[in-house]
């Protein structure tokens, strides 16, 4: 059974603070993705990765960094959090863009 | 670049009526893959069905969709809505390294 986990599940941060969202997958998938979900915008791709050591910019990368230290782990980093980054963040893994993506449970981030 | 359009933000139906959620796409690549993902409340989004074959009907869990490359469409249909179909539905297109999602259509089925 595919398994993608995220931590933390809920986070409250202050404006200007640093936030790190973590994702772990046990599927041995090459690709991993970070999305944010906002009403009226759907799922938007922030960063993605083809494998350990690689990160690529998605459609809305500004204000975010990503790190893929291993096949299993993919982190999303907000160096200077802003209220506009309040959202629900989903991590996903998959073999390729043509294959099914498996999503984690999501992280609800509130930036005050 | 690639784009996916879901014009309806909210569709409200009475149980038993047919469902049709619209999806159109634009891609610069000819080998597009189209997907429908479903997101139930308090769960993770998951794949409902996918297709890359022109004019071939794809079915899963009572839903079906046919990719029409001539009209760049991949509409999701079901013959009879159930209360349990209430969810957020995303159409997505993948043609290169990543998926592009539409804004989503919330389906609300009432008794």
Backbone of each chain as ProteinMPNN parsed JSONL, in Angstrom:
{"seq_chain_A": "XXXXXXXXXXXXXXXXXXXXXXXXXXXXXXXXXXXXXXXXXXXXXXXXXXXXXXXXXXXXXXXXXXXXXXXXXXXXXXXXXXXXXXXXXXXXXXXXXXXXXXXXXXXXXXXX", "coords_chain_A": {"N_chain_A": [[0.846, -1.189, 0.0], [0.575, 2.143, -0.93], [2.285, 4.807, 0.68], [2.328, 7.947, 1.976], [3.474, 10.303, 4.131], [3.079, 13.212, 6.181], [4.519, 15.868, 8.073], [4.533, 18.735, 10.231], [1.026, 18.054, 11.007], [-0.593, 20.144, 11.526], [0.141, 23.595, 11.771], [1.033, 26.587, 13.326], [2.405, 29.624, 12.583], [4.537, 32.527, 12.941], [4.588, 35.698, 11.299], [7.39, 36.231, 9.268], [8.861, 34.26, 10.403], [10.619, 31.074, 10.214], [9.595, 28.196, 8.508], [9.347, 24.719, 8.24], [8.161, 22.135, 6.334], [7.62, 18.707, 6.282], [7.936, 15.694, 4.362], [7.446, 12.269, 3.806], [7.933, 9.317, 1.951], [7.15, 5.913, 1.323], [7.084, 4.54, -0.996], [9.074, 4.264, -2.787], [9.13, 5.925, -4.98], [10.286, 7.878, -7.729], [9.638, 10.568, -8.245], [8.62, 13.473, -6.451], [6.309, 15.824, -5.042], [5.244, 19.112, -4.128], [2.31, 20.742, -3.25], [0.014, 23.472, -2.901], [-3.206, 24.053, -1.579], [-5.93, 26.023, -2.228], [-9.048, 27.583, -1.869], [-10.811, 28.264, -4.787], [-8.545, 28.312, -6.278], [-7.591, 25.793, -6.488], [-5.352, 22.988, -6.697], [-2.057, 23.848, -6.613], [1.164, 23.698, -8.002], [4.177, 23.823, -6.258], [6.963, 23.127, -5.802], [8.96, 20.462, -7.204], [10.481, 17.209, -7.512], [12.866, 15.032, -9.042], [14.334, 13.079, -7.916], [16.678, 12.039, -5.349], [18.556, 14.784, -4.278], [17.723, 16.467, -6.295], [15.815, 19.342, -7.178], [13.075, 21.129, -8.486], [11.546, 24.044, -9.846], [8.12, 24.705, -9.512], [4.908, 25.873, -10.47], [4.326, 28.038, -8.796], [6.706, 29.064, -7.231], [7.778, 31.159, -5.725], [8.953, 32.458, -2.687], [9.268, 30.058, -1.481], [11.374, 27.257, -0.714], [12.864, 24.101, -1.542], [13.888, 20.826, -0.53], [15.529, 17.77, -1.192], [16.79, 15.369, 0.299], [17.001, 12.626, 0.227], [15.744, 9.583, -1.304], [13.342, 9.087, -0.027], [12.529, 11.375, 1.382], [11.252, 14.699, 1.327], [11.325, 18.075, 1.627], [9.637, 21.147, 2.342], [10.389, 24.507, 2.507], [9.836, 27.494, 4.163], [11.362, 30.363, 4.318], [10.918, 32.969, 5.248], [8.099, 33.379, 6.522], [4.868, 34.43, 5.406], [1.585, 35.937, 5.833], [0.127, 35.395, 3.493], [0.863, 32.892, 2.791], [-0.6, 31.183, 4.246], [-2.346, 28.246, 4.18], [-3.4, 25.003, 2.912], [-1.174, 22.39, 2.63], [-0.065, 19.951, 0.414], [1.78, 17.009, -0.032], [3.033, 14.834, -2.539], [3.714, 11.722, -4.229], [5.09, 9.948, -7.053], [5.653, 7.871, -10.026], [6.076, 9.207, -12.398], [5.084, 12.113, -14.34], [3.1, 11.07, -15.853], [1.979, 9.09, -14.469], [-0.013, 7.786, -11.732], [-0.409, 9.912, -8.935], [0.326, 9.801, -5.503], [-1.059, 11.049, -2.634], [-0.221, 12.777, 0.383], [-1.562, 13.314, 3.743], [-1.876, 16.007, 4.129], [-0.956, 19.304, 5.316], [-1.998, 21.746, 7.473], [-1.336, 25.048, 7.415], [-1.036, 27.98, 9.22], [-0.291, 31.336, 9.095], [0.399, 33.908, 11.157]], "CA_chain_A": [[0.0, 0.0, 0.0], [1.338, 3.386, -1.01], [2.216, 5.559, 1.928], [2.957, 9.259, 2.025], [3.149, 10.942, 5.394], [3.515, 14.602, 6.287], [4.557, 16.431, 9.41], [3.411, 18.468, 11.127], [-0.284, 18.071, 10.351], [-1.069, 21.506, 11.724], [1.238, 24.462, 12.203], [0.791, 28.018, 13.397], [3.691, 30.311, 12.541], [4.461, 33.987, 12.966], [5.131, 36.361, 10.112], [8.837, 36.404, 9.324], [9.495, 33.071, 10.946], [10.975, 29.998, 9.292], [8.73, 27.018, 8.616], [9.75, 23.565, 7.439], [7.173, 21.067, 6.222], [8.323, 17.48, 5.899], [7.179, 14.653, 3.669], [8.153, 10.997, 3.689], [7.184, 8.314, 1.196], [7.727, 4.565, 1.355], [6.737, 3.928, -2.276], [10.275, 4.255, -3.628], [8.88, 6.683, -6.2], [11.32, 8.849, -8.079], [9.161, 11.953, -8.216], [7.841, 13.976, -5.327], [5.702, 17.113, -5.381], [4.589, 19.918, -3.11], [1.217, 21.566, -3.741], [-0.842, 24.138, -1.937], [-4.608, 24.019, -1.981], [-6.685, 27.189, -1.81], [-10.364, 27.691, -2.503], [-10.793, 29.132, -5.956], [-7.306, 28.12, -7.024], [-7.313, 24.375, -6.647], [-4.018, 22.523, -6.311], [-1.008, 24.52, -7.397], [2.462, 23.07, -7.782], [5.179, 24.75, -5.737], [8.239, 22.544, -6.193], [8.939, 19.033, -7.368], [11.814, 16.602, -7.525], [12.991, 13.799, -9.803], [15.074, 12.099, -7.137], [17.532, 12.612, -4.313], [19.455, 15.842, -4.707], [17.139, 17.33, -7.328], [14.599, 20.102, -6.94], [12.681, 21.928, -9.645], [10.491, 25.0, -9.561], [6.811, 24.467, -10.084], [4.214, 27.032, -11.025], [4.314, 29.157, -7.845], [7.806, 28.785, -6.303], [8.282, 32.328, -5.0], [8.774, 32.42, -1.245], [9.45, 28.682, -1.025], [12.495, 26.44, -1.142], [12.629, 22.676, -1.343], [15.092, 20.008, -0.327], [15.295, 16.331, -1.351], [18.054, 14.756, 0.736], [16.988, 11.175, 0.003], [14.604, 9.132, -2.112], [12.133, 9.039, 0.781], [12.174, 12.619, 2.053], [11.153, 15.927, 0.517], [10.9, 19.13, 2.54], [9.287, 22.472, 1.823], [10.912, 25.469, 3.478], [9.439, 28.889, 4.049], [12.39, 31.058, 5.088], [10.296, 34.139, 5.882], [6.682, 33.121, 6.297], [3.958, 35.572, 5.307], [0.179, 35.51, 5.942], [-0.378, 34.897, 2.211], [1.234, 31.49, 2.695], [-1.59, 30.396, 4.972], [-2.935, 27.347, 3.186], [-3.215, 23.577, 3.156], [-0.089, 21.93, 1.761], [-0.059, 18.509, 0.147], [2.908, 16.354, -0.668], [2.625, 13.669, -3.334], [4.808, 10.998, -4.896], [4.662, 9.197, -8.227], [6.756, 7.456, -10.877], [6.291, 10.237, -13.408], [3.912, 12.964, -14.53], [2.081, 10.306, -16.553], [1.514, 8.039, -13.571], [-0.802, 8.194, -10.58], [0.276, 10.515, -7.804], [-0.215, 9.422, -4.203], [-0.999, 12.241, -1.81], [-0.197, 12.701, 1.827], [-2.79, 13.779, 4.406], [-1.946, 17.467, 4.133], [-0.555, 20.103, 6.472], [-2.689, 23.038, 7.513], [-0.42, 26.072, 7.916], [-1.58, 29.32, 9.455], [0.758, 32.317, 9.385], [-0.246, 35.063, 11.796]], "C_chain_A": [[0.886, 1.244, 0.0], [1.196, 4.173, 0.277], [3.017, 6.845, 1.817], [2.512, 9.922, 3.318], [3.733, 12.352, 5.424], [3.564, 14.999, 7.756], [5.06, 17.864, 9.363], [2.089, 18.442, 10.364], [-0.932, 19.451, 10.476], [0.082, 22.343, 12.24], [0.739, 25.897, 12.224], [2.157, 28.695, 13.485], [3.472, 31.817, 12.6], [5.069, 34.552, 11.698], [6.626, 36.596, 10.294], [9.58, 35.21, 9.871], [9.809, 32.051, 9.864], [10.098, 28.79, 9.571], [9.275, 25.915, 7.713], [8.643, 22.52, 7.5], [7.875, 19.837, 5.659], [7.384, 16.468, 5.276], [8.047, 13.413, 3.542], [7.296, 10.035, 2.892], [7.928, 6.981, 1.211], [7.433, 3.807, 0.067], [7.955, 3.702, -3.169], [10.045, 4.956, -4.97], [10.009, 7.669, -6.461], [10.854, 10.279, -7.836], [8.386, 12.262, -6.949], [7.435, 15.418, -5.613], [5.183, 17.793, -4.12], [3.551, 20.81, -3.774], [0.644, 22.369, -2.583], [-2.253, 24.169, -2.504], [-5.335, 25.203, -1.383], [-7.99, 27.237, -2.574], [-10.285, 28.687, -3.656], [-9.547, 29.006, -6.807], [-6.973, 26.651, -7.255], [-5.949, 24.002, -6.098], [-2.985, 23.174, -7.226], [0.356, 23.983, -6.989], [3.502, 24.1, -7.372], [6.579, 24.327, -6.171], [8.05, 21.049, -6.422], [10.363, 18.522, -7.512], [11.786, 15.294, -8.3], [13.712, 12.713, -9.027], [15.959, 12.811, -6.134], [18.479, 13.638, -4.921], [18.887, 16.783, -5.749], [15.921, 18.068, -6.819], [14.342, 20.978, -8.158], [11.58, 22.89, -9.231], [9.202, 24.595, -10.252], [6.206, 25.748, -10.605], [4.223, 28.252, -10.102], [5.444, 28.992, -6.819], [8.233, 29.95, -5.414], [7.936, 32.25, -3.521], [8.973, 31.043, -0.635], [10.773, 28.1, -1.531], [12.151, 24.983, -0.887], [13.958, 21.962, -1.191], [14.725, 18.539, -0.44], [16.609, 15.623, -0.99], [18.143, 13.258, 0.465], [15.794, 10.824, -0.868], [13.302, 9.286, -1.345], [11.644, 10.394, 1.262], [12.238, 13.84, 1.148], [10.575, 16.999, 1.417], [10.566, 20.4, 1.784], [9.636, 23.479, 2.898], [10.409, 26.868, 3.143], [10.405, 29.674, 4.934], [11.816, 32.233, 5.875], [8.798, 34.037, 5.621], [5.867, 34.421, 6.271], [2.513, 35.083, 5.415], [-0.397, 34.952, 4.641], [-0.015, 33.428, 1.974], [0.378, 30.596, 3.588], [-2.358, 29.548, 3.972], [-2.886, 25.91, 3.713], [-2.204, 23.07, 2.129], [-0.134, 20.405, 1.652], [1.241, 18.101, -0.511], [2.383, 15.152, -1.447], [3.86, 12.995, -3.906], [4.244, 10.22, -6.08], [5.858, 8.819, -9.07], [7.092, 8.516, -11.917], [5.043, 11.081, -13.5], [2.779, 12.206, -15.213], [1.448, 9.246, -15.666], [0.713, 8.635, -12.421], [0.091, 8.837, -9.535], [-0.456, 10.121, -6.53], [0.012, 10.584, -3.239], [-0.902, 11.9, -0.331], [-1.464, 13.301, 2.405], [-2.94, 15.296, 4.466], [-1.462, 18.08, 5.437], [-1.295, 21.436, 6.395], [-1.769, 24.049, 8.176], [-1.155, 27.402, 8.045], [-0.432, 30.238, 9.833], [0.081, 33.581, 9.913], [0.615, 36.306, 11.689]], "O_chain_A": [[1.806, 1.381, 0.806], [0.128, 4.204, 0.889], [4.227, 6.826, 1.594], [1.317, 10.081, 3.567], [4.741, 12.64, 4.779], [2.768, 14.534, 8.572], [5.922, 18.188, 8.545], [2.056, 18.78, 9.181], [-1.721, 19.859, 9.624], [0.898, 21.88, 13.037], [0.109, 26.366, 11.277], [2.963, 28.372, 14.357], [2.375, 32.314, 12.347], [5.959, 33.948, 11.1], [7.072, 37.091, 11.329], [10.809, 35.159, 9.807], [9.324, 32.155, 8.737], [9.887, 28.41, 10.722], [9.622, 26.161, 6.558], [8.242, 22.08, 8.577], [8.623, 19.921, 4.685], [6.203, 16.393, 5.613], [9.23, 13.496, 3.212], [6.089, 9.936, 3.112], [9.155, 6.928, 1.125], [7.52, 2.579, 0.032], [7.863, 3.023, -4.192], [10.682, 4.625, -5.97], [10.606, 8.218, -5.535], [11.592, 11.098, -7.287], [7.615, 11.446, -6.444], [8.126, 16.14, -6.332], [4.745, 17.138, -3.175], [3.849, 21.536, -4.723], [0.778, 21.983, -1.422], [-2.469, 24.291, -3.709], [-5.355, 25.371, -0.164], [-8.034, 26.968, -3.775], [-9.765, 29.794, -3.515], [-9.49, 29.525, -7.921], [-6.163, 26.317, -8.12], [-5.453, 24.619, -5.155], [-3.046, 23.054, -8.45], [0.661, 23.833, -5.806], [3.69, 25.116, -8.043], [7.29, 25.086, -6.831], [7.11, 20.444, -5.907], [11.316, 19.295, -7.619], [10.816, 14.539, -8.231], [13.704, 11.551, -9.433], [15.986, 14.041, -6.077], [19.117, 13.39, -5.944], [19.507, 17.8, -6.061], [15.09, 17.497, -6.113], [15.271, 21.499, -8.777], [10.771, 22.575, -8.358], [9.196, 24.197, -11.417], [6.914, 26.612, -11.124], [4.135, 29.384, -10.578], [5.16, 28.798, -5.637], [8.973, 29.751, -4.451], [6.788, 32.01, -3.147], [8.862, 30.872, 0.579], [11.226, 28.415, -2.631], [11.25, 24.674, -0.107], [15.0, 22.425, -1.656], [13.732, 18.097, 0.14], [17.426, 15.32, -1.86], [19.233, 12.686, 0.472], [14.938, 11.667, -1.135], [12.266, 9.583, -1.939], [10.452, 10.553, 1.525], [13.142, 13.991, 0.326], [9.46, 16.857, 1.919], [11.134, 20.689, 0.73], [9.238, 23.335, 4.054], [10.534, 27.352, 2.018], [10.283, 29.654, 6.159], [12.185, 32.459, 7.027], [8.295, 34.548, 4.62], [6.143, 35.368, 7.008], [2.242, 33.92, 5.115], [-1.309, 34.125, 4.676], [-0.537, 32.8, 1.053], [0.61, 29.39, 3.671], [-2.949, 30.072, 3.027], [-2.394, 25.649, 4.811], [-2.354, 23.287, 0.927], [-0.227, 19.685, 2.646], [1.733, 18.762, -1.425], [1.398, 14.529, -1.049], [4.913, 13.615, -4.05], [3.063, 9.875, -6.101], [6.951, 9.355, -8.884], [8.256, 8.698, -12.274], [4.052, 10.809, -12.822], [1.627, 12.637, -15.164], [0.493, 8.581, -16.067], [0.761, 9.839, -12.172], [1.202, 8.375, -9.279], [-1.685, 10.107, -6.478], [1.14, 11.04, -3.056], [-1.422, 10.887, 0.137], [-2.341, 13.746, 1.665], [-4.004, 15.807, 4.813], [-1.543, 17.474, 6.505], [-1.228, 22.15, 5.395], [-1.456, 23.927, 9.36], [-1.8, 27.876, 7.11], [0.312, 29.96, 10.773], [-0.699, 34.229, 9.215], [0.227, 37.369, 12.172]]}, "seq_chain_B": "XXXXXXXXXXXXXXXXXXXXXXXXXXXXXXXXXXXXXXXXXXXXXXXXXXXXXXXXXXXXXXXXXXXXXXXXXXXXXXXXXXXXXXXXXXXXXXXXXXXXXXXXXXXXXXX", "coords_chain_B": {"N_chain_B": [[2.328, 27.502, -22.122], [1.036, 24.656, -20.262], [-2.47, 24.283, -19.492], [-5.437, 23.836, -17.553], [-8.905, 23.847, -17.534], [-11.66, 24.184, -15.497], [-14.774, 25.034, -15.551], [-16.985, 25.158, -13.865], [-17.391, 25.991, -10.552], [-18.927, 25.062, -8.502], [-21.213, 22.456, -8.356], [-24.462, 21.526, -7.891], [-26.584, 18.892, -7.176], [-29.502, 16.785, -7.304], [-29.897, 13.681, -5.73], [-29.635, 10.777, -7.767], [-29.84, 12.021, -10.214], [-28.11, 12.652, -13.358], [-24.539, 13.126, -13.565], [-22.315, 15.579, -14.747], [-19.223, 16.849, -15.132], [-17.271, 19.413, -16.287], [-14.273, 19.609, -18.245], [-11.643, 21.138, -19.836], [-8.643, 21.484, -21.76], [-5.374, 22.864, -22.42], [-2.461, 22.243, -24.157], [0.969, 22.189, -25.086], [2.052, 19.929, -25.95], [1.686, 16.88, -27.738], [1.28, 14.44, -26.598], [-0.526, 14.229, -24.369], [-1.59, 13.373, -21.082], [-4.564, 12.879, -19.334], [-6.271, 13.375, -16.271], [-8.592, 12.582, -13.643], [-8.981, 13.532, -10.379], [-10.228, 12.841, -7.118], [-11.333, 14.419, -4.184], [-12.243, 13.772, -1.113], [-13.826, 15.084, 1.82], [-11.704, 15.577, 4.561], [-9.966, 13.626, 3.751], [-7.23, 12.41, 1.642], [-6.451, 13.717, -1.626], [-7.228, 11.551, -4.385], [-6.583, 9.371, -7.165], [-9.069, 9.086, -9.63], [-9.705, 8.442, -12.347], [-7.908, 7.979, -15.478], [-6.542, 8.945, -18.687], [-4.986, 8.598, -21.882], [-5.578, 8.065, -24.372], [-7.054, 8.834, -27.38], [-10.502, 9.341, -27.848], [-11.314, 7.093, -26.425], [-13.272, 5.493, -24.006], [-13.011, 5.678, -20.53], [-13.448, 4.03, -17.464], [-14.368, 3.99, -13.991], [-15.342, 3.091, -10.784], [-18.042, 3.701, -11.279], [-17.96, 6.137, -12.506], [-17.202, 7.797, -15.622], [-15.158, 8.835, -18.391], [-14.179, 10.387, -21.442], [-11.474, 10.996, -23.472], [-11.172, 13.583, -25.685], [-9.343, 14.624, -28.152], [-9.687, 16.317, -30.262], [-11.395, 18.297, -29.42], [-10.157, 19.025, -27.147], [-11.02, 18.048, -24.614], [-12.168, 16.494, -21.562], [-14.423, 15.39, -20.066], [-16.106, 14.528, -17.036], [-18.355, 11.987, -16.158], [-21.352, 10.554, -14.772], [-23.962, 8.271, -14.439], [-25.938, 8.329, -12.48], [-26.218, 10.24, -9.699], [-24.947, 9.859, -6.375], [-25.349, 10.342, -2.843], [-22.933, 9.959, -1.579], [-21.117, 10.758, -3.462], [-20.498, 13.356, -3.147], [-18.01, 15.692, -3.139], [-14.759, 17.181, -3.819], [-13.688, 17.645, -7.073], [-10.996, 17.248, -9.205], [-9.662, 18.05, -12.33], [-6.841, 17.175, -14.228], [-3.86, 17.699, -16.11], [-1.1, 16.093, -17.636], [1.853, 16.465, -19.322], [4.501, 16.688, -19.596], [6.932, 17.113, -17.383], [5.377, 17.413, -15.158], [2.2, 17.672, -13.419], [-0.635, 19.659, -14.239], [-3.153, 21.139, -12.505], [-6.704, 21.725, -12.629], [-8.956, 24.252, -11.278], [-10.735, 22.953, -9.751], [-13.901, 21.364, -9.076], [-16.571, 21.556, -6.979], [-18.71, 19.082, -6.038], [-21.926, 18.756, -4.949], [-24.235, 16.672, -3.648], [-27.599, 16.258, -3.078], [-30.359, 15.001, -1.137]], "CA_chain_B": [[2.374, 26.418, -21.168], [-0.162, 23.835, -20.119], [-3.516, 24.802, -18.615], [-6.639, 23.01, -17.431], [-10.021, 24.701, -17.148], [-12.908, 23.628, -14.978], [-15.557, 26.263, -15.489], [-17.929, 25.166, -12.746], [-16.785, 25.89, -9.236], [-19.853, 24.299, -7.654], [-22.339, 21.811, -9.018], [-25.379, 20.964, -6.904], [-27.492, 17.96, -7.841], [-30.33, 15.898, -6.507], [-29.553, 12.257, -5.849], [-30.285, 10.064, -8.853], [-29.673, 12.725, -11.484], [-26.781, 12.425, -13.944], [-23.454, 14.045, -13.257], [-21.337, 15.902, -15.774], [-18.28, 17.892, -14.738], [-16.543, 19.763, -17.499], [-12.829, 19.841, -18.204], [-10.949, 21.359, -21.098], [-7.228, 21.679, -21.493], [-4.485, 23.338, -23.467], [-1.105, 21.76, -23.969], [1.806, 22.326, -26.272], [2.523, 18.594, -26.292], [0.652, 16.036, -28.334], [1.097, 13.197, -25.837], [-1.088, 14.613, -23.076], [-2.334, 12.458, -20.229], [-5.552, 13.593, -18.545], [-6.633, 12.685, -15.04], [-9.556, 13.104, -12.691], [-8.735, 13.193, -8.991], [-11.348, 13.159, -6.232], [-10.875, 14.779, -2.845], [-13.314, 13.752, -0.127], [-13.526, 15.857, 3.015], [-10.86, 14.93, 5.584], [-9.114, 12.585, 3.159], [-6.258, 12.919, 0.673], [-6.873, 13.545, -3.027], [-6.788, 10.285, -4.97], [-6.903, 9.217, -8.571], [-10.342, 8.475, -9.983], [-9.424, 7.775, -13.606], [-6.963, 8.688, -16.325], [-6.537, 8.502, -20.078], [-4.141, 9.282, -22.859], [-5.995, 7.539, -25.674], [-8.116, 9.624, -28.0], [-11.821, 8.749, -28.109], [-11.533, 5.849, -25.681], [-13.97, 5.695, -22.738], [-12.355, 5.117, -19.343], [-14.444, 3.933, -16.397], [-13.923, 3.546, -12.667], [-16.248, 3.385, -9.666], [-19.297, 4.259, -11.764], [-17.69, 7.345, -13.296], [-16.521, 7.578, -16.884], [-14.71, 10.008, -19.128], [-13.577, 10.092, -22.738], [-10.571, 12.044, -23.93], [-11.396, 14.011, -27.072], [-8.256, 15.549, -28.473], [-10.157, 17.3, -31.247], [-12.012, 19.406, -28.684], [-9.354, 19.212, -25.917], [-11.932, 17.899, -23.488], [-12.117, 15.247, -20.777], [-15.515, 15.606, -19.116], [-16.397, 13.414, -16.129], [-19.792, 11.722, -16.136], [-21.899, 9.421, -14.039], [-25.37, 8.204, -14.844], [-26.849, 8.589, -11.372], [-25.446, 10.745, -8.555], [-25.223, 9.364, -5.031], [-24.948, 11.269, -1.781], [-21.513, 9.72, -1.28], [-20.271, 11.359, -4.501], [-20.193, 14.738, -2.761], [-16.556, 15.827, -2.98], [-14.108, 18.123, -4.726], [-13.146, 16.9, -8.205], [-9.973, 17.972, -9.952], [-9.144, 17.574, -13.598], [-5.416, 17.515, -14.306], [-3.19, 17.288, -17.327], [0.338, 15.905, -17.546], [2.404, 16.254, -20.656], [5.944, 16.822, -19.548], [7.472, 16.62, -16.124], [4.522, 17.673, -14.009], [0.766, 17.793, -13.634], [-1.292, 20.934, -14.021], [-4.512, 20.893, -12.027], [-7.698, 22.766, -12.726], [-9.28, 24.873, -9.996], [-11.591, 22.046, -9.008], [-15.357, 21.528, -9.046], [-17.184, 20.937, -5.805], [-19.989, 18.428, -6.333], [-22.755, 18.596, -3.769], [-25.41, 15.863, -3.987], [-28.594, 16.377, -2.021], [-31.461, 14.03, -1.216]], "C_chain_B": [[1.065, 25.651, -21.139], [-1.184, 24.525, -19.226], [-4.714, 23.874, -18.652], [-7.752, 23.89, -16.899], [-11.21, 23.884, -16.691], [-13.804, 24.83, -14.716], [-16.472, 26.314, -14.277], [-17.171, 25.045, -11.43], [-17.62, 25.023, -8.304], [-20.969, 23.742, -8.535], [-23.191, 21.166, -7.936], [-26.431, 20.135, -7.627], [-28.366, 17.253, -6.834], [-29.928, 14.457, -6.786], [-30.342, 11.594, -6.971], [-30.171, 10.732, -10.207], [-28.268, 12.488, -12.035], [-25.797, 13.536, -13.596], [-22.635, 14.3, -14.514], [-20.51, 17.084, -15.302], [-17.359, 18.155, -15.921], [-15.057, 20.007, -17.261], [-12.316, 20.035, -19.616], [-9.504, 21.691, -20.788], [-6.531, 22.275, -22.702], [-3.098, 22.795, -23.168], [-0.319, 21.932, -25.257], [2.331, 20.97, -26.73], [1.372, 17.741, -26.833], [0.363, 14.804, -27.5], [0.547, 13.472, -24.443], [-1.764, 13.437, -22.385], [-3.31, 13.298, -19.421], [-6.024, 12.723, -17.395], [-7.846, 13.353, -14.395], [-9.154, 12.591, -11.312], [-9.956, 13.603, -8.175], [-10.809, 13.4, -4.832], [-12.091, 14.833, -1.923], [-12.86, 14.504, 1.117], [-12.754, 15.009, 4.019], [-10.088, 13.709, 5.07], [-8.083, 13.238, 2.24], [-6.847, 12.82, -0.723], [-6.391, 12.194, -3.551], [-7.292, 10.18, -6.392], [-8.256, 8.532, -8.755], [-10.212, 7.748, -11.327], [-8.483, 8.625, -14.448], [-7.029, 8.137, -17.741], [-5.513, 9.269, -20.885], [-4.557, 8.897, -24.277], [-7.187, 8.305, -26.21], [-9.357, 8.778, -28.234], [-12.069, 7.407, -27.427], [-12.173, 6.152, -24.332], [-13.232, 4.969, -21.626], [-13.353, 5.141, -18.204], [-13.813, 3.494, -15.092], [-14.942, 3.998, -11.633], [-17.53, 4.087, -10.127], [-19.144, 5.543, -12.568], [-17.027, 6.947, -14.622], [-16.156, 8.894, -17.537], [-14.082, 9.546, -20.431], [-12.713, 11.275, -23.146], [-10.854, 12.342, -25.396], [-10.345, 15.045, -27.422], [-8.712, 16.62, -29.455], [-10.78, 18.524, -30.586], [-11.276, 19.704, -27.385], [-10.221, 19.107, -24.676], [-11.802, 16.536, -22.836], [-13.16, 15.375, -19.682], [-15.785, 14.352, -18.299], [-17.907, 13.236, -16.034], [-20.118, 10.536, -15.251], [-23.39, 9.416, -14.286], [-26.32, 8.609, -13.728], [-26.054, 9.004, -10.137], [-25.914, 10.11, -7.25], [-24.745, 10.386, -4.007], [-23.454, 11.167, -1.508], [-20.576, 10.268, -2.357], [-19.903, 12.803, -4.178], [-18.709, 14.848, -2.409], [-16.072, 16.931, -3.9], [-13.425, 17.308, -5.825], [-12.177, 17.783, -8.989], [-9.687, 17.27, -11.272], [-7.689, 18.017, -13.68], [-4.831, 16.979, -15.598], [-1.699, 17.173, -17.113], [0.889, 15.666, -18.933], [3.915, 16.39, -20.679], [6.412, 16.269, -18.202], [6.487, 16.707, -14.969], [3.063, 17.723, -14.417], [0.345, 19.241, -13.438], [-2.735, 20.642, -13.661], [-5.416, 22.058, -12.386], [-8.035, 23.28, -11.334], [-10.217, 24.009, -9.162], [-13.065, 22.391, -9.119], [-15.893, 20.81, -7.823], [-18.538, 20.386, -6.214], [-20.726, 18.22, -5.019], [-24.033, 17.867, -4.188], [-26.369, 15.877, -2.807], [-29.719, 15.37, -2.234], [-32.77, 14.728, -1.517]], "O_chain_B": [[0.125, 25.946, -21.877], [-0.818, 25.262, -18.311], [-4.972, 23.21, -19.656], [-7.562, 24.604, -15.914], [-11.699, 23.009, -17.406], [-13.596, 25.561, -13.748], [-16.71, 27.385, -13.72], [-16.404, 24.104, -11.228], [-17.089, 24.339, -7.43], [-21.575, 24.453, -9.337], [-22.699, 20.352, -7.154], [-27.082, 20.604, -8.56], [-28.018, 17.135, -5.659], [-29.657, 14.074, -7.924], [-31.546, 11.808, -7.116], [-30.38, 10.092, -11.237], [-27.346, 12.164, -11.286], [-26.159, 14.69, -13.37], [-22.302, 13.374, -15.253], [-21.03, 18.181, -15.099], [-16.753, 17.239, -16.477], [-14.647, 20.536, -16.227], [-12.532, 19.192, -20.487], [-9.181, 22.129, -19.684], [-7.014, 22.205, -23.832], [-2.622, 22.885, -22.036], [-0.859, 21.835, -26.359], [2.979, 20.869, -27.772], [0.225, 17.887, -26.413], [-0.684, 14.179, -27.667], [1.098, 12.997, -23.45], [-2.423, 12.616, -23.023], [-2.923, 14.331, -18.875], [-6.159, 11.506, -17.523], [-8.087, 14.545, -14.586], [-9.006, 11.388, -11.099], [-10.631, 14.581, -8.495], [-9.937, 12.673, -4.356], [-12.863, 15.791, -1.94], [-11.67, 14.556, 1.428], [-13.115, 13.863, 4.288], [-9.622, 12.877, 5.849], [-8.064, 14.458, 2.078], [-7.659, 11.934, -0.987], [-5.297, 11.741, -3.214], [-8.281, 10.804, -6.776], [-8.545, 7.523, -8.111], [-10.567, 6.574, -11.434], [-8.28, 9.81, -14.186], [-7.502, 7.024, -17.973], [-5.215, 10.43, -20.608], [-3.961, 9.349, -25.255], [-8.218, 8.403, -25.545], [-9.285, 7.66, -28.744], [-12.962, 6.665, -27.836], [-11.664, 6.989, -23.586], [-12.874, 3.799, -21.759], [-14.033, 6.145, -17.991], [-12.85, 2.727, -15.078], [-15.351, 5.159, -11.619], [-18.039, 4.968, -9.435], [-20.082, 5.984, -13.231], [-16.382, 5.903, -14.723], [-16.765, 9.93, -17.271], [-13.525, 8.451, -20.514], [-13.173, 12.416, -23.162], [-10.781, 11.453, -26.244], [-10.45, 16.208, -27.03], [-8.164, 17.723, -29.465], [-10.71, 19.635, -31.11], [-11.719, 20.545, -26.602], [-10.169, 19.965, -23.795], [-11.387, 15.56, -23.462], [-12.82, 15.46, -18.502], [-15.7, 13.239, -18.818], [-18.647, 14.203, -15.852], [-19.295, 9.651, -15.014], [-24.012, 10.478, -14.337], [-27.385, 9.167, -13.99], [-25.298, 8.202, -9.589], [-27.102, 9.86, -7.047], [-23.851, 11.188, -4.278], [-22.792, 12.17, -1.24], [-19.359, 10.244, -2.179], [-19.08, 13.404, -4.87], [-18.222, 14.179, -1.498], [-16.842, 17.533, -4.649], [-12.668, 16.383, -5.532], [-12.5, 18.906, -9.377], [-9.495, 16.055, -11.32], [-7.348, 19.117, -13.245], [-5.253, 15.942, -16.11], [-1.087, 18.039, -16.488], [0.441, 14.763, -19.639], [4.53, 16.212, -21.731], [6.286, 15.073, -17.94], [6.733, 16.136, -13.906], [2.732, 17.805, -15.6], [0.885, 19.955, -12.594], [-3.454, 19.984, -14.413], [-4.986, 23.21, -12.443], [-7.482, 22.815, -10.337], [-10.463, 24.306, -7.993], [-13.435, 23.559, -9.241], [-15.692, 19.607, -7.653], [-19.407, 21.124, -6.678], [-20.211, 17.589, -4.096], [-24.816, 18.383, -4.985], [-25.994, 15.549, -1.681], [-29.991, 14.945, -3.356], [-33.808, 14.075, -1.621]]}, "name": "protein", "num_of_chains": 2, "seq": "XXXXXXXXXXXXXXXXXXXXXXXXXXXXXXXXXXXXXXXXXXXXXXXXXXXXXXXXXXXXXXXXXXXXXXXXXXXXXXXXXXXXXXXXXXXXXXXXXXXXXXXXXXXXXXXXXXXXXXXXXXXXXXXXXXXXXXXXXXXXXXXXXXXXXXXXXXXXXXXXXXXXXXXXXXXXXXXXXXXXXXXXXXXXXXXXXXXXXXXXXXXXXXXXXXXXXXXXXXXXXXX"}
